[in-house]
């Protein structure tokens, strides 16, 4: 399952869902929660975090969090459809 951080475009989330992925959207459920809560949520539920926020890399490397999977996206806004096609 995928936990999409609130910075992930809704087009990407909806396309992943349409392709059969289970995607939990932070924006839909708990907008504004802290990264720490997202990390704990992901670890408890075994979610992959999908984000554009490089701070999640710090959780993995600087805080030595084990078993945390983060898929980090970096793209210009105009390219979100290309990114979606690549993910799906």
C-alpha positions, 0 to 999 in steps of 0.5 A: 500500500502507498501512503501519498504525502500531501504534496503528491498531485491528486492526478497521480493518486487517482491514476495509481488507484485506477491502476489497482494500487491502494493509495492512502492520501494524507491530504484526504485523511489528515492534512497538515500532520507532521512528518513524524506522524506520517513515518510512524503511520507508514511503519505501523501499517507497512506503507510505502511513502510517496513524497516530494519532500526530501525530509523523509530521506533524513528519517531514513539516513540521519535517524536510522529508521529501519524498514521505512520505504520512501519513493521520492519524486522530483519533477516540474509541475508540468511533468506530473502526467509523465510521472504518472504514466511511469508509476502506473 
